Amino acid sequence: MCNPGSNEIVRVPIKFSFATGKAKWGKRNIDSCMVPIIKALNKGGIYTNGCCCGHGEKHGAVELWGGGVLVIVNSFRSEEGLSVEEAELAGKNLTEFLWSK
């Protein structure tokens, strides 16, 4: 988690052409703590549409081109007191587990 208002200007893909398979790039303001993740994904050809770290209030997320979402979970414990790893070992549905808070 970063400090609220702690942002960086980062070069990111802003438009994609399916005809050419190439992205048009521009600069956007991104939460500082998300910059390494966003740069790595975009460098690897996994283009991002937006992101937020959650600022300690909620889970962070990265929207991917094509409609997918990566959820960023940091030291999460459910109301039952389970961590993500403990819930997975217990066979819980992780999507329901993460969003039930």
N, C-alpha and C positions, 0 to 999 in steps of 0.2 A: 504494500500500500504506500502511496506517496502522500505528501502533504497537499491538502486542497490548494489549488492554484499553481501547483508545481507542474508546469507543462514545458514541452519542447516542440519546436517546429521541425517536422520530419518530412522527407520526400516519400510520398506513397502513391500507389496507383489510384487514379481517380476516375478513369473510364477504360473499358475494355472493348476491343473490337473482336467479335467472334469470326469475322471475315479474315482478318489478318493474324489473329491469335496474339496480338500485342496490346499492351496497356499504355495509356497516356498517363504521365506522371505529373504530380503537382505537390505543393507543400500544404500540410495540415498541422494543427495544434493538437498534440497528444499528451495524455498523462505521462509524466516522466518515467514512472515505474513500468509502463507498458512498452516503452520505446524498444528495448532489446527484443521483446517477443515479436512486436510488429515488424521490426527490421528483419529478423530471422525468417519469419513466415513469408514476407514479401520477397526476400532474396531467394527463397526456395521455390518461388512460383505459386505459393498459396496466398492469393491476394485477399486483402482485408478491406472491409467496407466501413468499419468504425470500431471503436473500443472504449472501454471505461474500466478502471481498476476497482470501482465500487466504493472507493474512499473510506473503507472500514465500515460502511453502512450496509452493504450487500455484497453478493458475489460479483467478481469482475467478469467481463465478457468481451470476446472478440467476435464481431460479425464477419463472416467470410463471404466472398462473392459466390453466388450460387445458392445462398440461403442458409448455410450452416452457421452454427454458433459454438465457439469454444468457451467453456465456463472455467473461470479461474477461481479455485477454492484455496483459501489460506487458513490453516489452523481451525477448520470448521468442526464443530461438535453439535450434534442434534440436541433436541430437547431431552432425548433419552440419555444424553451424555456420550453417544457414540461418535467416534471419529469416522471419516470417510473409509479408512482402511478397515476399521472394525465392522462397519456396516457391510462392506463388500464381503468380508469373511463370513458374516452372518447370513449372507445370501439375500440381502435387501436389494430392492430395485433402486439403483443409485440416482436415477432421474427424479423419482418421487422423493427419495431421501433428501437430496440437495435442495429441492424447491419447496419442501414442506414447512420450512421455517417462516 
